[in-house]
Amino acid sequence: TVDLSQVYFSVSAVSGLTSFSSLLHSAFTMFDRDGKGSLSAEELSDLMGALLGHPQHGVAALYAEASCQGRLTEGSLLKVLTTHPTYQRVVNEYLRPEGAESGLLFTSLTNGKAESNNGLSLNGSLHHKKEE
């Protein structure tokens, strides 16, 4: 079976239509199954899997880094994902950093076109796969 929530979060993460903090808020709220405002390590694994599009089983280090006194809150997770060099790289490479115009990082090319870090080029207002 297909988990439509994971499809939604994966597509939202790369679409550029939602800010990263808004996307994280929606995912955090959904995966906070008991509604206590914090995630367990298993819930964090499910959340990261939904955002990245495939299961994430090795989240122990992220959980330890982001949790405070055994609680992983949305604010602490957002802070670690956007400030810690390792996790910031995951956000920048696989998700969308907040504040980028289209939600993706772009590098200028010598031909004056922009290319994102995932091989997509910007053509007008639509993203399309770069011709090889």
Backbone as a printed PyTorch tensor [residue, N CA C, xyz], in Angstrom:
tensor([[[  0.8250,  -1.1820,   0.0000],
         [  0.0000,   0.0000,   0.0000],
         [  0.8760,   1.2550,   0.0000]],

        [[  0.3150,   2.3260,  -0.4680],
         [  1.0180,   3.6060,  -0.5290],
         [  0.5020,   4.5040,   0.5880]],

        [[  1.4160,   5.0600,   1.3550],
         [  1.0500,   5.9960,   2.4140],
         [  0.9960,   7.3890,   1.7910]],

        [[ -0.2060,   7.9030,   1.5950],
         [ -0.3700,   9.1880,   0.9160],
         [  0.2360,  10.3440,   1.6890]],

        [[  0.3020,  10.2340,   3.0080],
         [  0.9330,  11.3080,   3.7790],
         [  2.4140,  11.3960,   3.4500]],

        [[  3.0740,  10.2570,   3.2690],
         [  4.4880,  10.2840,   2.9040],
         [  4.6740,  10.8470,   1.5040]],

        [[  3.7760,  10.5160,   0.5980],
         [  3.8380,  11.0780,  -0.7490],
         [  3.6620,  12.5940,  -0.6760]],

        [[  2.6910,  13.0570,   0.1120],
         [  2.4470,  14.4950,   0.2620],
         [  3.6920,  15.2110,   0.7710]],

        [[  4.2950,  14.6990,   1.8530],
         [  5.4610,  15.3650,   2.4310],
         [  6.6560,  15.3150,   1.4870]],

        [[  6.8580,  14.2000,   0.8020],
         [  7.9720,  14.0980,  -0.1380],
         [  7.8140,  15.0780,  -1.2950]],

        [[  6.6170,  15.1580,  -1.8560],
         [  6.3610,  16.0790,  -2.9650],
         [  6.4530,  17.5220,  -2.4810]],

        [[  5.8940,  17.8050,  -1.3240],
         [  5.9620,  19.1660,  -0.7740],
         [  7.3950,  19.5950,  -0.5270]],

        [[  8.2330,  18.6530,  -0.1060],
         [  9.6290,  18.9770,   0.2020],
         [ 10.3990,  19.4420,  -1.0270]],

        [[ 10.0530,  18.9350,  -2.1970],
         [ 10.8010,  19.3050,  -3.4020],
         [ 10.0480,  20.2640,  -4.3180]],

        [[  8.7910,  20.5600,  -4.0080],
         [  7.9760,  21.3690,  -4.9160],
         [  8.2770,  22.8590,  -4.8500]],

        [[  8.7440,  23.3380,  -3.7040],
         [  8.9870,  24.7650,  -3.5580],
         [  7.7390,  25.5610,  -3.2280]],

        [[  6.6370,  24.8860,  -2.9340],
         [  5.3840,  25.5870,  -2.6660],
         [  5.1510,  25.8620,  -1.1840]],

        [[  5.9430,  25.2550,  -0.3220],
         [  5.7720,  25.3930,   1.1180],
         [  7.1210,  25.6840,   1.7490]],

        [[  7.1670,  26.5930,   2.7030],
         [  8.4300,  26.8670,   3.3920],
         [  8.8330,  25.6440,   4.2040]],

        [[ 10.1310,  25.5110,   4.4510],
         [ 10.6120,  24.3660,   5.2140],
         [ 10.0100,  24.3490,   6.6150]],

        [[  9.9400,  25.4990,   7.2750],
         [  9.3950,  25.5250,   8.6400],
         [  7.9190,  25.1340,   8.6510]],

        [[  7.1650,  25.5440,   7.6460],
         [  5.7570,  25.1680,   7.5510],
         [  5.6100,  23.6700,   7.2780]],

        [[  6.4510,  23.1550,   6.4010],
         [  6.4450,  21.7290,   6.0880],
         [  6.7970,  20.9170,   7.3310]],

        [[  7.8310,  21.3450,   8.0540],
         [  8.2310,  20.6440,   9.2690],
         [  7.1140,  20.7020,  10.3130]],

        [[  6.4560,  21.8510,  10.4310],
         [  5.3470,  21.9820,  11.3840],
         [  4.2320,  20.9820,  11.0590]],

        [[  3.8530,  20.9000,   9.7910],
         [  2.7960,  19.9620,   9.3900],
         [  3.2000,  18.5230,   9.6760]],

        [[  4.4320,  18.1790,   9.3150],
         [  4.9120,  16.8140,   9.5390],
         [  5.0150,  16.5190,  11.0320]],

        [[  5.5460,  17.4650,  11.7950],
         [  5.6990,  17.2630,  13.2350],
         [  4.3380,  17.0250,  13.8750]],

        [[  3.3620,  17.8420,  13.5120],
         [  2.0130,  17.7060,  14.0640],
         [  1.4250,  16.3410,  13.7310]],

        [[  1.6320,  15.8870,  12.5140],
         [  1.0870,  14.5990,  12.1030],
         [  1.7670,  13.4320,  12.8170]],

        [[  3.0820,  13.4890,  12.9510],
         [  3.8130,  12.3650,  13.5370],
         [  3.8640,  12.4150,  15.0640]],

        [[  3.4310,  13.5010,  15.6690],
         [  3.2880,  13.5820,  17.1260],
         [  1.9730,  12.8870,  17.4730]],

        [[  1.9970,  11.5640,  17.4380],
         [  0.7760,  10.7630,  17.5090],
         [  0.0130,  10.9130,  18.8190]],

        [[  0.7200,  11.1670,  19.9130],
         [  0.0200,  11.3050,  21.1880],
         [ -0.3300,  12.7580,  21.5150]],

        [[  0.0770,  13.6930,  20.6440],
         [ -0.2850,  15.0940,  20.8090],
         [  0.3680,  15.7990,  21.9830]],

        [[  1.5090,  15.3010,  22.4530],
         [  2.1790,  15.8950,  23.6150],
         [  3.1730,  16.9910,  23.2480]],

        [[  3.3480,  17.2520,  21.9650],
         [  4.2850,  18.2990,  21.5520],
         [  5.7190,  17.8340,  21.4680]],

        [[  5.9210,  16.5220,  21.4740],
         [  7.2700,  15.9770,  21.3320],
         [  7.1940,  14.6580,  20.5660]],

        [[  8.3200,  14.2780,  19.9810],
         [  8.3860,  13.0420,  19.2060],
         [  9.2790,  12.0250,  19.8950]],

        [[  8.9220,  10.7570,  19.7480],
         [  9.7970,   9.6660,  20.1590],
         [ 10.8080,   9.4490,  19.0370]],

        [[ 11.8100,   8.6280,  19.2810],
         [ 12.7950,   8.3190,  18.2420],
         [ 12.1170,   7.6480,  17.0470]],

        [[ 11.1420,   6.7900,  17.3110],
         [ 10.4230,   6.1160,  16.2290],
         [  9.6130,   7.1140,  15.4010]],

        [[  8.9580,   8.0470,  16.0710],
         [  8.1860,   9.0670,  15.3560],
         [  9.1030,   9.9660,  14.5370]],

        [[ 10.2860,  10.2910,  15.0700],
         [ 11.2590,  11.0830,  14.3130],
         [ 11.7060,  10.3220,  13.0740]],

        [[ 11.9430,   9.0290,  13.2200],
         [ 12.3260,   8.1930,  12.0820],
         [ 11.2490,   8.2310,  10.9990]],

        [[  9.9920,   8.1200,  11.4080],
         [  8.8770,   8.1700,  10.4540],
         [  8.7780,   9.5410,   9.7900]],

        [[  8.9450,  10.6090,  10.5700],
         [  8.8830,  11.9750,  10.0390],
         [  9.9790,  12.1970,   8.9970]],

        [[ 11.2120,  11.8400,   9.3270],
         [ 12.3190,  12.0440,   8.3860],
         [ 12.1430,  11.1810,   7.1460]],

        [[ 11.6180,   9.9790,   7.3150],
         [ 11.3370,   9.1190,   6.1690],
         [ 10.3130,   9.7370,   5.2380]],

        [[  9.2890,  10.3510,   5.8170],
         [  8.2590,  11.0070,   5.0020],
         [  8.8400,  12.2030,   4.2610]],

        [[  9.6680,  12.9980,   4.9230],
         [ 10.2470,  14.1800,   4.2780],
         [ 11.2410,  13.8120,   3.1870]],

        [[ 12.0380,  12.7700,   3.4270],
         [ 13.0940,  12.4140,   2.4780],
         [ 12.6450,  11.3940,   1.4400]],

        [[ 11.4780,  10.8120,   1.6180],
         [ 10.9300,   9.9220,   0.6070],
         [ 11.3380,   8.4740,   0.7240]],

        [[ 12.0990,   8.1130,   1.7340],
         [ 12.4440,   6.7100,   1.9690],
         [ 12.7500,   6.5290,   3.4480]],

        [[ 12.5990,   5.3020,   3.9600],
         [ 12.7640,   5.0700,   5.3980],
         [ 14.0980,   5.5830,   5.9390]],

        [[ 14.0370,   6.1560,   7.1160],
         [ 15.2260,   6.6650,   7.8080],
         [ 15.3230,   5.9570,   9.1520]],

        [[ 16.1770,   4.9440,   9.2240],
         [ 16.2840,   4.1610,  10.4470],
         [ 17.3990,   4.6510,  11.3560]],

        [[ 18.3730,   5.3530,  10.8320],
         [ 19.5160,   5.8050,  11.6210],
         [ 19.3540,   7.2220,  12.1210]],

        [[ 18.3770,   7.4650,  12.9630],
         [ 18.1300,   8.8220,  13.4550],
         [ 18.5520,   9.0140,  14.9080]],

        [[ 19.2470,   8.0410,  15.4790],
         [ 19.6200,   8.1230,  16.9000],
         [ 20.4640,   9.3600,  17.1840]],

        [[ 21.4300,   9.6560,  16.3190],
         [ 22.2940,  10.8270,  16.5360],
         [ 21.4890,  12.1220,  16.4230]],

        [[ 20.6000,  12.2050,  15.4410],
         [ 19.7460,  13.3850,  15.2960],
         [ 18.8360,  13.5270,  16.5140]],

        [[ 18.2640,  12.4280,  16.9580],
         [ 17.3860,  12.4650,  18.1300],
         [ 18.1520,  12.9500,  19.3600]],

        [[ 19.3530,  12.4170,  19.5550],
         [ 20.1690,  12.8230,  20.7080],
         [ 20.5470,  14.2960,  20.6280]],

        [[ 20.8930,  14.7630,  19.4300],
         [ 21.3000,  16.1600,  19.2390],
         [ 20.1370,  17.1250,  19.4600]],

        [[ 18.9500,  16.7390,  19.0020],
         [ 17.8100,  17.6600,  19.0270],
         [ 16.9610,  17.5690,  20.2920]],

        [[ 17.0480,  16.4650,  21.0030],
         [ 16.1970,  16.3410,  22.1860],
         [ 16.8590,  16.9780,  23.4000]],

        [[ 16.0280,  17.4940,  24.2570],
         [ 16.4950,  18.1300,  25.4890],
         [ 15.7480,  17.4790,  26.6450]],

        [[ 16.4770,  16.9150,  27.5650],
         [ 15.8890,  16.2130,  28.7060],
         [ 14.9040,  15.1380,  28.2460]],

        [[ 15.2840,  14.4140,  27.1990],
         [ 14.4600,  13.3200,  26.7150],
         [ 13.2470,  13.7180,  25.9080]],

        [[ 13.1120,  14.9970,  25.5680],
         [ 11.9740,  15.4710,  24.7670],
         [ 12.4780,  16.1050,  23.4860]],

        [[ 11.9000,  15.6900,  22.3830],
         [ 12.2250,  16.2790,  21.0850],
         [ 11.0470,  17.1510,  20.6760]],

        [[ 11.2150,  18.4610,  20.7740],
         [ 10.1440,  19.3890,  20.4150],
         [ 10.3330,  19.8670,  18.9810]],

        [[  9.2870,  20.4510,  18.4350],
         [  9.3580,  20.9900,  17.0740],
         [ 10.4250,  22.0760,  16.9770]],

        [[ 10.4660,  22.9570,  17.9520],
         [ 11.4450,  24.0440,  17.9390],
         [ 12.8750,  23.5470,  17.9900]],

        [[ 13.1340,  22.5540,  18.8360],
         [ 14.5050,  22.0390,  18.9310],
         [ 14.8940,  21.2860,  17.6650]],

        [[ 13.9470,  20.5790,  17.0490],
         [ 14.2400,  19.8810,  15.7970],
         [ 14.5230,  20.8830,  14.6840]],

        [[ 13.7030,  21.9220,  14.5720],
         [ 13.9210,  22.9520,  13.5570],
         [ 15.2840,  23.6070,  13.7470]],

        [[ 15.6300,  23.9090,  14.9900],
         [ 16.9190,  24.5480,  15.2680],
         [ 18.0820,  23.6640,  14.8290]],

        [[ 18.0500,  22.3860,  15.1850],
         [ 19.1480,  21.4850,  14.8170],
         [ 19.2020,  21.2860,  13.3070]],

        [[ 18.0510,  21.1120,  12.6660],
         [ 18.0430,  20.8870,  11.2180],
         [ 18.5310,  22.0970,  10.4320]],

        [[ 18.4100,  23.2840,  11.0010],
         [ 18.8040,  24.4900,  10.2610],
         [ 20.1180,  25.1040,  10.7270]],

        [[ 20.7030,  24.5980,  11.8280],
         [ 21.9600,  25.1860,  12.3050],
         [ 23.1110,  24.1980,  12.4080]],

        [[ 22.8480,  22.9400,  12.6870],
         [ 23.9140,  21.9430,  12.8030],
         [ 24.4510,  21.6480,  11.4010]],

        [[ 25.7710,  21.7260,  11.1860],
         [ 26.3260,  21.5770,   9.8320],
         [ 25.8940,  20.3060,   9.1020]],

        [[ 25.8750,  19.1780,   9.7780],
         [ 25.5000,  17.9240,   9.1180],
         [ 24.0400,  17.9320,   8.7010]],

        [[ 23.1640,  18.2830,   9.6170],
         [ 21.7340,  18.2400,   9.3260],
         [ 21.3090,  19.3990,   8.4380]],

        [[ 21.9980,  20.5160,   8.5510],
         [ 21.7350,  21.6570,   7.6780],
         [ 22.0080,  21.2590,   6.2260]],

        [[ 23.0300,  20.4520,   6.0380],
         [ 23.3530,  19.9800,   4.6810],
         [ 22.2200,  19.1150,   4.1280]],

        [[ 21.6440,  18.2630,   4.9650],
         [ 20.5060,  17.4410,   4.5360],
         [ 19.3560,  18.3380,   4.0900]],

        [[ 19.0720,  19.3530,   4.8820],
         [ 17.9900,  20.2790,   4.5370],
         [ 18.3070,  20.9840,   3.2250]],

        [[ 19.5340,  21.4720,   3.0790],
         [ 19.9050,  22.2160,   1.8760],
         [ 19.9660,  21.3470,   0.6330]],

        [[ 20.3650,  20.0900,   0.7740],
         [ 20.5220,  19.2340,  -0.3990],
         [ 19.2760,  18.4420,  -0.7520]],

        [[ 18.5050,  18.0380,   0.2430],
         [ 17.3720,  17.1620,  -0.0270],
         [ 16.0260,  17.8120,   0.2060]],

        [[ 16.0260,  18.8260,   1.0260],
         [ 14.7930,  19.5560,   1.2830],
         [ 15.0000,  20.9760,   0.8000]],

        [[ 14.1490,  21.8550,   1.1310],
         [ 14.2440,  23.2260,   0.6810],
         [ 14.6520,  24.1350,   1.8150]],

        [[ 15.6560,  24.9590,   1.6440],
         [ 15.9690,  25.9280,   2.6850],
         [ 14.9670,  27.0720,   2.6480]],

        [[ 14.6310,  27.5850,   3.7920],
         [ 13.7040,  28.7140,   3.8560],
         [ 14.3750,  29.9530,   3.2850]],

        [[ 13.6330,  30.7480,   2.5510],
         [ 14.1560,  31.9960,   2.0260],
         [ 14.6570,  31.9050,   0.6010]],

        [[ 14.8530,  30.7160,   0.0660],
         [ 15.2680,  30.6060,  -1.3310],
         [ 14.0640,  30.9700,  -2.1910]],

        [[ 14.3020,  31.6840,  -3.2840],
         [ 13.1950,  32.1890,  -4.0930],
         [ 12.2280,  31.0980,  -4.5110]],

        [[ 12.7210,  30.0270,  -5.0880],
         [ 11.8250,  28.9610,  -5.5040],
         [ 11.8590,  27.8160,  -4.5220]],

        [[ 12.6030,  27.9970,  -3.4350],
         [ 12.6860,  26.9370,  -2.4640],
         [ 13.8420,  25.9970,  -2.7020]],

        [[ 14.5950,  26.1640,  -3.7470],
         [ 15.7460,  25.3130,  -4.0180],
         [ 16.9940,  26.1710,  -4.0770]],

        [[ 18.1270,  25.5760,  -3.7600],
         [ 19.3900,  26.2950,  -3.9080],
         [ 19.7550,  26.3200,  -5.3830]],

        [[ 20.2110,  27.4430,  -5.8540],
         [ 20.5930,  27.5530,  -7.2530],
         [ 22.0120,  28.0650,  -7.3670]],

        [[ 22.7030,  27.5760,  -8.3740],
         [ 24.0370,  28.0720,  -8.6840],
         [ 23.9930,  28.6580, -10.0790]],

        [[ 24.6770,  29.7550, -10.2740],
         [ 24.7070,  30.3600, -11.5990],
         [ 25.5790,  29.5360, -12.5220]],

        [[ 25.1670,  29.4340, -13.7500],
         [ 25.9530,  28.7540, -14.7670],
         [ 26.5110,  29.8000, -15.7120]],

        [[ 27.5310,  29.4350, -16.4540],
         [ 28.1380,  30.3920, -17.3700],
         [ 27.1820,  30.8140, -18.4730]],

        [[ 26.1780,  29.9940, -18.7730],
         [ 25.2240,  30.3670, -19.8150],
         [ 24.1150,  31.2690, -19.2850]],

        [[ 24.2140,  31.6780, -18.0140],
         [ 23.2410,  32.5980, -17.4520],
         [ 21.9920,  31.9440, -16.9130]],

        [[ 21.8620,  30.6380, -17.0630],
         [ 20.7080,  29.9350, -16.5160],
         [ 21.0520,  29.4470, -15.1190]],

        [[ 20.0450,  29.1430, -14.3830],
         [ 20.2610,  28.6440, -13.0250],
         [ 20.0250,  27.1450, -12.9990]],

        [[ 20.7910,  26.4810, -12.1610],
         [ 20.6180,  25.0460, -11.9810],
         [ 20.5670,  24.7590, -10.4950]],

        [[ 19.6220,  23.9350, -10.0900],
         [ 19.5280,  23.5980,  -8.6730],
         [ 20.5370,  22.5150,  -8.3440]],

        [[ 20.7050,  22.2660,  -7.0490],
         [ 21.6580,  21.2650,  -6.6170],
         [ 21.2020,  19.8470,  -6.9090]],

        [[ 19.9930,  19.6490,  -7.3960],
         [ 19.5370,  18.3080,  -7.7260],
         [ 19.4130,  18.0870,  -9.2380]],

        [[ 20.0890,  18.9150, -10.0320],
         [ 20.1330,  18.7120, -11.4750],
         [ 18.9530,  19.2700, -12.2360]],

        [[ 18.1090,  20.0450, -11.5960],
         [ 16.9870,  20.6670, -12.2860],
         [ 17.3800,  22.0670, -12.7050]],

        [[ 16.9350,  22.4800, -13.8690],
         [ 17.2120,  23.8520, -14.2810],
         [ 15.9090,  24.6240, -14.2950]],

        [[ 16.0220,  25.9070, -14.1440],
         [ 14.8540,  26.7680, -14.0960],
         [ 14.5810,  27.2860, -15.4990]],

        [[ 13.3890,  27.0420, -16.0050],
         [ 12.9950,  27.4650, -17.3370],
         [ 11.7140,  28.2670, -17.1860]],

        [[ 11.8350,  29.5770, -17.2140],
         [ 10.6590,  30.4050, -16.9610],
         [ 10.2410,  30.2190, -15.5190]],

        [[  8.9950,  29.8110, -15.3040],
         [  8.5410,  29.5920, -13.9320],
         [  8.3970,  28.1130, -13.6020]],

        [[  8.7760,  27.2510, -14.5330],
         [  8.6170,  25.8190, -14.3070],
         [  9.9690,  25.1380, -14.1670]],

        [[ 10.0520,  24.1670, -13.2750],
         [ 11.2630,  23.3580, -13.1430],
         [ 11.1660,  22.2160, -14.1450]],

        [[ 12.2440,  21.9090, -14.7800],
         [ 12.2560,  20.7530, -15.6580],
         [ 13.6240,  20.1010, -15.5960]],

        [[ 13.6770,  18.8360, -15.9470],
         [ 14.9300,  18.0920, -15.8970],
         [ 15.8750,  18.6370, -16.9470]],

        [[ 17.1170,  18.8970, -16.5250],
         [ 18.1410,  19.4420, -17.4100],
         [ 18.4790,  18.4120, -18.4860]],

        [[ 18.5720,  18.8550, -19.7120],
         [ 18.9730,  17.9840, -20.8150],
         [ 20.4320,  17.6090, -20.6370]],

        [[ 20.7410,  16.3360, -20.7520],
         [ 22.1270,  15.8710, -20.6000],
         [ 22.8510,  15.9930, -21.9240]]])
